[in-house]
Amino acid sequence: MAQKLSRQLRAAEDRIAELEAEVELYREKGDRAEQWLHKVYMEIEERFIRQPEENRRATFGPNRRRA
């Protein structure tokens, strides 16, 4: 009985170690995904929001609006 419980305990500890390794893997993947999303967000912000505003200001002046 003690050997059986010992094997079960060892199997449980091995599974815990596997799950902890998976958690770390997914945590790292999540961090990389967040960094990638931030990069995409910044590129969109720069290309489609800031540059068009700067282009309008350069074309129409800071206080003029398009008709």
C-alpha positions in Angstrom: 0.0 0.0 0.0 2.8 2.4 0.9 4.6 1.7 -2.4 1.4 2.3 -4.3 0.8 5.6 -2.6 4.5 6.5 -3.1 4.1 5.9 -6.9 1.0 7.9 -7.0 2.6 10.8 -5.1 5.6 10.7 -7.5 3.3 10.7 -10.5 1.4 13.6 -9.1 4.6 15.5 -8.5 5.8 14.8 -12.1 2.4 16.0 -13.4 2.7 19.2 -11.3 6.2 19.9 -12.7 4.8 19.4 -16.3 1.9 21.7 -15.6 4.2 24.4 -14.1 6.4 24.2 -17.2 3.4 24.6 -19.4 2.3 27.6 -17.4 5.6 29.2 -17.9 5.5 28.5 -21.6 2.1 30.1 -22.0 3.1 33.0 -19.8 6.0 33.7 -22.1 3.8 33.3 -25.2 1.3 35.7 -23.6 4.1 38.3 -22.9 5.3 38.1 -26.5 1.7 38.4 -27.8 1.2 41.5 -25.7 4.5 43.0 -27.0 3.4 42.3 -30.6 0.0 43.8 -30.0 1.6 46.9 -28.5 3.8 47.2 -31.6 0.9 46.8 -34.0 -1.1 49.4 -32.0 1.8 51.9 -32.1 2.2 51.4 -35.9 -1.5 51.9 -36.4 -1.5 55.0 -34.2 1.5 56.4 -36.1 0.3 55.6 -39.7 -3.4 56.2 -39.5 -3.9 58.7 -36.7 -0.9 60.9 -36.1 0.4 61.2 -39.7 -3.0 62.2 -41.2 -3.4 64.8 -38.5 0.0 66.2 -39.3 -0.7 66.1 -43.0 -4.0 68.0 -42.5 -2.2 70.6 -40.4 0.5 71.1 -43.0 -2.0 71.4 -45.8 -4.7 73.5 -44.1 -2.8 75.2 -41.3 -3.2 74.6 -37.6 -6.5 76.6 -37.2 -8.2 75.9 -40.6 -10.7 73.2 -41.2 -11.6 71.4 -44.4 -14.9 72.2 -45.9 
